[in-house]
Amino acid sequence: NALDRGAGTKMNPTIRSQFAATETFAYLNSAAVAPPPRAAIDAILSQLEDAAVYAGLRFGAWVDTKKRCRTLMAGILGVRDEQVAFMRNTSDGFSTIANGIEWRTSDNIVSFADEFPANFYAWRNVRDRYGVELRLAPEREGRIDLDELISLIDSNTRLVTISSVQFASGFRSDLARIAEAAHKADALFCVDLIQGLGAHAYDLPALGVDAACGASHKWLCAPEGIGYIYLSDRARELISPTLVGWISVEDAWDFADREQNYKPNALAWETGTGPSALFYGLEASLKLLIDADLRKVEAYLDELSEYLCERIASKDYEILSSRKEGERSAIVCVRHKGGLSPNEIAAQLEKERVVVSPRLDRIRIAPHFFNNKEDIDRLIDALI
C-alpha cells in the first residue's frame, strides 16, 4: 500500500512526489480544489493524444475507461456499479434529485443553515416553486446539534439533506443516526459527499443513505468537470429522471426505437457523451487513493489535523472545528482572536506560499494525504 504503518501512520514519499504543487507550496486547500497527481495528468494527455491520432475509432476505449471509473467509484461507496451515474458537478446532482420528486405543498425539507450552496439552491427552488417548507438547523459553535436537526423532522418531511463534512467548519455528521430519523418519517436521506469522499471511507448502504452527490476535484484529487450521483434502489423508485438524453435509454445504439424504456437504475441520469479525457484522469486519481487505502488515509489525516491543532495553540487563533471523536474531519477552521479578517490572513499566507481558504469569518485549513508535518510547520511559521 502507498500508506505504510510504522509508529502511527506514515505517508510514503512516493505519494508526495506525485503532486507537483508540493514542490512550491504548503498546499493546505484540498477542500477547495486539490491538485491532481502526475499520473492523472499523464492519463489525460494520453487520451488527448489518442483522440488526435485515432479520433472516433477509439471511442469504445474511452467508454470503457468511464465504466472502470464507475466500478472504482462504486467500490469506495460500497454500492453497485449501476447505482452510480456521472454528471457535470455536485449542483447538477442535487438539482436532478429535486426536480425528479413529485412535491406537495404540505411537504417539508430538513437541512442545515450553512450548507454549501450546491446543497441549498436546489431546495430553495423547490420551496419557491411548490411552496414546500425548508427547515434549516443553525450552526452551534462550529457544530450541528443533531438533536435539534432531527427535531425538525416530522410526518410531512419528504427529504433530509446534509453534507457528510461541512465545508465551513469541518463538522462530520453522524449519517447513520440522521438516516434512521429520516426513515422513521419515511423521508429520503440525501448526502453531499464532496468534502468527505477521498478523505474518509464510506459504506452508503450501511449508513442508510438513499442518495448522494459529489464531484471529482476536491478530496478525490481529480480534475474539475466530473460530478457523480448515487441512487439507492429506494431512491430510484421515488425519483424520476428529468434531465435525459440518448444514453439514458436501455439500448442507446438502437436509434430507430424512440419509445424504449429509460434505464431502470441511476444510469438513466446520464444524458450523452462526457469528458473522456477527464475520466482517464479520474481513474488514475482513484487508483492512487485506493492503493493508499482510504481507511489509512483517514487515519493519517486524523493524525495530521491533530498535529495542526497542537501547533496552532501557540498562536493567536481559536479552533472553531469540533475535535470530538466522530465529529472531527481533515478540515480545521480557525479564527483570529484579534479580529484580523480571513481574507487578509489568506492573502498574507499566499505570499509565503502557504495556501488555505477564507470561509465566512474563519480560515479553513485542509491538508490531504500528500501533505506532511513540515507543511503544517510552514503554516504555523507564516501565520500573522
C-alpha positions in Angstrom: 0.0 0.0 0.0 1.1 3.6 -0.6 0.5 4.4 3.0 2.6 2.4 5.4 2.1 1.9 9.1 5.0 2.5 11.4 4.8 4.3 14.7 1.4 5.8 13.9 0.6 6.3 10.2 3.3 7.4 7.9 3.0 8.8 4.4 5.0 7.1 1.8 7.1 9.8 0.0 6.1 8.4 -3.4 2.6 9.8 -2.8 4.0 13.3 -2.3 6.2 13.1 -5.4 3.0 12.7 -7.5 1.9 16.2 -6.6 3.8 19.0 -8.3 2.1 21.6 -6.1 4.1 20.4 -3.1 7.3 21.5 -4.7 6.3 25.1 -4.4 3.6 25.4 -1.8 2.5 24.2 1.5 -0.8 23.5 -0.2 -3.5 23.0 2.5 -6.5 23.7 0.4 -7.9 20.4 -0.8 -11.4 21.3 0.5 -11.4 23.9 -2.3 -9.5 22.3 -5.3 -7.0 19.6 -4.8 -4.0 19.3 -7.2 -4.3 16.3 -9.4 -1.3 13.8 -9.3 1.1 13.4 -12.2 -0.4 10.1 -13.0 -3.8 11.8 -13.7 -2.2 14.5 -15.9 -0.3 11.8 -17.9 -3.5 9.8 -18.3 -5.4 12.9 -19.6 -2.7 13.7 -22.1 -2.7 10.1 -23.3 -6.4 10.3 -24.1 -6.0 13.6 -25.9 -3.1 12.2 -28.0 -5.2 9.1 -28.7 -8.0 11.3 -29.9 -5.7 13.4 -32.1 -4.4 10.3 -33.9 -7.4 8.0 -34.0 -10.4 10.3 -33.4 -13.6 8.4 -33.1 -12.0 5.0 -33.8 -11.1 4.8 -30.2 -14.5 5.8 -28.8 -15.0 2.3 -27.3 -11.8 2.5 -25.3 -13.0 5.9 -23.9 -16.3 4.4 -22.9 -14.6 1.5 -21.2 -12.5 3.9 -19.1 -15.7 5.6 -17.9 -17.0 2.2 -17.0 -13.9 1.4 -15.0 -14.3 4.7 -13.2 -17.8 3.8 -12.3 -16.6 0.5 -10.8 -13.9 2.2 -8.8 -16.4 4.8 -7.5 -19.0 2.1 -6.6 -16.3 0.3 -4.7 -15.3 3.2 -2.5 -19.0 3.9 -1.9 -19.9 0.3 -1.1 -22.6 0.2 -3.8 -23.3 -1.5 -7.1 -22.0 -0.1 -10.4 -25.4 0.7 -11.8 -26.3 2.8 -8.8 -23.6 5.4 -9.7 -24.1 8.0 -12.6 -21.7 10.7 -13.7 -22.8 14.3 -14.1 -21.0 17.7 -14.5 -20.9 18.6 -10.9 -22.5 18.4 -7.4 -25.1 21.0 -8.2 -26.4 19.0 -11.1 -26.8 16.0 -8.9 -28.9 17.9 -6.3 -30.9 19.7 -8.9 -31.9 16.5 -10.8 -33.0 14.9 -7.5 -35.0 17.9 -6.5 -36.6 18.1 -10.0 -37.4 14.4 -10.0 -39.7 14.3 -7.0 -43.4 15.0 -7.1 -43.7 17.6 -4.4 -46.8 18.5 -2.4 -47.3 21.9 -0.7 -47.6 20.1 2.7 -44.1 18.7 2.3 -41.0 20.0 4.1 -37.3 19.6 3.6 -34.9 19.5 6.5 -31.3 20.6 6.2 -28.5 22.7 7.8 -28.5 26.5 7.5 -24.8 26.8 6.5 -24.7 24.0 3.9 -22.5 24.8 0.8 -24.8 26.5 -1.7 -24.7 23.4 -4.0 -26.8 21.7 -1.3 -29.1 24.7 -0.9 -30.3 26.3 -4.1 -31.9 23.2 -5.5 -34.1 23.0 -2.4 -34.7 26.8 -2.3 -36.0 26.4 -5.9 -38.4 23.7 -4.7 -39.6 25.9 -1.9 -40.2 28.8 -4.2 -41.9 26.8 -6.9 -44.0 24.4 -4.9 -44.5 26.1 -1.5 -42.6 23.4 0.3 -41.3 24.4 3.7 -37.5 24.5 4.0 -36.4 23.8 7.7 -32.8 24.7 8.5 -31.0 23.9 11.7 -28.4 26.6 12.7 -24.7 26.2 13.4 -24.0 25.9 17.1 -20.4 26.9 18.0 -18.9 25.1 14.9 -21.2 22.1 15.2 -24.6 20.9 14.2 -26.8 19.9 17.1 -28.1 16.6 15.7 -30.9 16.6 18.3 -32.0 20.0 17.1 -31.8 18.9 13.4 -33.7 15.7 14.0 -36.4 17.5 15.9 -37.2 19.3 12.7 -38.2 16.0 11.1 -41.9 15.2 11.2 -44.5 13.2 9.3 -44.5 15.8 6.5 -40.8 15.6 5.9 -40.1 14.4 2.4 -36.4 14.7 2.3 -33.5 15.3 4.7 -30.2 16.6 3.2 -26.9 17.2 4.8 -23.1 17.3 4.0 -21.1 14.4 5.3 -18.5 17.0 6.2 -19.3 20.7 6.4 -17.3 23.0 4.1 -17.1 25.9 6.6 -16.5 24.1 9.9 -15.2 20.6 9.1 -18.1 19.2 11.2 -18.6 15.5 10.4 -22.2 14.4 10.8 -23.4 11.0 12.2 -25.0 9.9 8.9 -26.5 6.7 10.3 -28.3 8.5 13.1 -29.8 11.1 10.7 -30.8 8.3 8.3 -32.6 6.4 11.0 -34.6 9.5 11.9 -35.4 10.3 8.3 -36.5 6.8 7.5 -38.8 6.7 10.6 -40.6 9.6 8.9 -40.5 7.7 5.5 -38.3 10.6 4.2 -35.4 10.3 1.7 -32.0 10.9 3.1 -29.6 12.7 0.7 -25.9 13.5 1.4 -23.4 15.8 -0.1 -20.1 13.8 -0.1 -17.8 16.2 -1.8 -16.0 17.2 1.5 -15.8 13.6 2.7 -15.1 11.1 -0.1 -11.3 10.8 -0.6 -10.5 11.8 3.0 -12.9 9.3 4.6 -14.2 5.8 3.7 -17.9 5.2 3.3 -20.4 2.4 3.1 -23.5 4.2 1.9 -26.0 1.3 2.3 -24.8 0.5 5.8 -25.2 4.2 6.7 -28.7 4.3 5.3 -28.0 6.9 2.6 -30.6 7.0 -0.1 -28.9 9.4 -2.5 -25.6 11.2 -2.6 -23.8 13.7 -4.8 -20.3 15.0 -5.1 -17.6 15.8 -7.6 -14.0 14.9 -8.5 -11.9 18.0 -7.8 -11.5 18.1 -4.0 -10.5 15.1 -1.9 -10.6 12.7 -4.9 -7.7 14.8 -6.4 -9.0 14.6 -9.9 -9.6 17.4 -12.4 -12.7 19.6 -12.3 -15.6 18.6 -14.6 -16.9 15.3 -13.3 -19.7 15.0 -10.8 -21.4 11.9 -9.5 -24.7 10.8 -8.1 -25.6 7.7 -6.1 -29.2 6.4 -6.0 -30.3 3.5 -3.9 -33.0 1.2 -5.2 -35.5 3.0 -3.0 -34.4 6.4 -4.3 -34.6 5.3 -7.9 -38.3 4.3 -7.3 -39.2 7.6 -5.8 -37.2 9.9 -8.1 -37.8 10.3 -11.8 -35.0 11.2 -14.3 -35.8 14.7 -15.6 -32.6 15.5 -17.5 -32.3 12.8 -20.0 -30.6 12.1 -23.3 -29.7 9.5 -25.9 -27.7 7.2 -23.5 -30.4 7.3 -20.8 -32.4 4.5 -22.5 -31.8 0.8 -22.3 -30.4 0.4 -25.8 -28.7 3.7 -26.7 -27.4 2.4 -30.0 -30.9 1.4 -31.3 -31.6 4.8 -32.9 -34.8 3.6 -34.5 -36.7 2.7 -31.3 -37.8 6.1 -29.9 -40.2 4.6 -27.4 -37.9 2.3 -25.5 -37.6 2.5 -21.7 -35.2 4.5 -19.7 -32.6 2.5 -17.8 -34.1 1.2 -14.5 -31.2 2.5 -12.4 -29.0 5.6 -11.9 -27.7 5.2 -15.4 -30.8 6.9 -16.7 -29.4 10.1 -15.3 -26.5 10.1 -17.8 -27.5 12.1 -20.9 -24.8 11.8 -23.5 -21.1 11.7 -24.2 -18.9 13.1 -21.4 -15.4 14.5 -20.9 -13.5 11.4 -21.9 -10.0 12.8 -21.1 -11.2 13.7 -17.6 -12.3 10.2 -16.9 -8.8 9.0 -17.7 -7.6 11.4 -15.1 -10.2 10.4 -12.6 -9.3 6.7 -13.0 -5.7 7.4 -12.2 -6.5 9.5 -9.1 -9.0 6.9 -7.8 -6.4 4.2 -8.2 -3.9 6.2 -6.2 -6.3 6.7 -3.4 -7.5 3.1 -3.4 -3.9 1.9 -3.4 -3.2 4.1 -0.4 -6.3 2.6 1.3 -8.9 5.2 2.3 -9.0 4.0 5.9 -5.3 4.5 6.2 -5.7 7.9 4.5 -8.4 8.8 7.1 -6.1 7.7 10.0 -3.2 9.7 8.6 -5.3 12.8 8.2 -6.6 12.4 11.7 -3.0 12.5 13.0 -2.0 15.4 10.8 -5.0 17.5 11.8 -4.4 16.8 15.4 -0.8 17.9 15.0 -2.1 21.1 13.3 -4.4 21.8 16.3 -1.5 21.2 18.8 0.8 23.6 16.9 -1.8 26.3 16.4 -2.4 26.5 20.1 0.7 28.6 20.3 -0.7 31.3 18.0 -3.4 33.9 18.5 -6.2 31.7 17.0 -9.2 29.8 18.3 -10.2 26.5 16.8 -13.8 26.6 15.6 -14.0 23.0 14.3 -15.2 20.3 16.6 -12.4 17.9 17.6 -14.7 15.4 19.2 -14.4 11.7 18.2 -16.8 11.1 15.4 -17.2 14.8 14.6 -13.8 15.8 13.5 -12.5 15.7 10.0 -9.5 16.7 7.9 -10.8 20.2 7.8 -9.7 22.5 10.6 -11.3 26.0 10.8 -9.7 28.8 12.9 -10.5 32.4 13.7 -8.0 35.1 14.7 -8.7 36.2 18.3 -7.7 39.8 17.5 -10.2 40.2 14.6 -7.9 40.0 11.6 -10.0 39.3 8.5 -9.8 35.8 6.9 -9.1 37.4 3.5 -6.2 39.4 4.9 -4.7 36.3 6.6 -5.1 34.1 3.5 -3.6 36.8 1.2 -0.6 37.1 3.5 -0.1 33.3 3.7 -0.2 33.0 -0.1 2.7 35.5 -0.3 4.6 33.0 1.9 3.4 30.2 -0.5 1.1 28.7 2.1 -2.4 28.1 0.6 -5.6 28.0 2.7 -9.1 29.4 2.1 -11.0 32.2 3.8 -14.6 31.0 4.5 -17.2 33.0 6.3 -15.5 34.5 9.4 -12.7 32.0 9.5 -9.7 30.4 7.9 -10.1 26.9 6.6 -7.1 24.6 6.6 -7.5 21.3 4.7 -4.4 19.0 4.5 -4.6 15.9 2.3 -2.5 12.7 2.1 0.2 14.4 0.1 0.9 16.8 2.9 3.2 16.3 5.8 4.1 17.9 9.2 6.6 20.2 7.5 3.7 21.8 5.6 1.9 22.4 8.9 5.1 23.9 10.4 5.3 26.2 7.4 1.8 27.4 8.0 2.4 28.0 11.7 5.6 30.0 11.0 3.8 32.1 8.4 0.6 32.9 10.4 0.3 36.5 11.4 
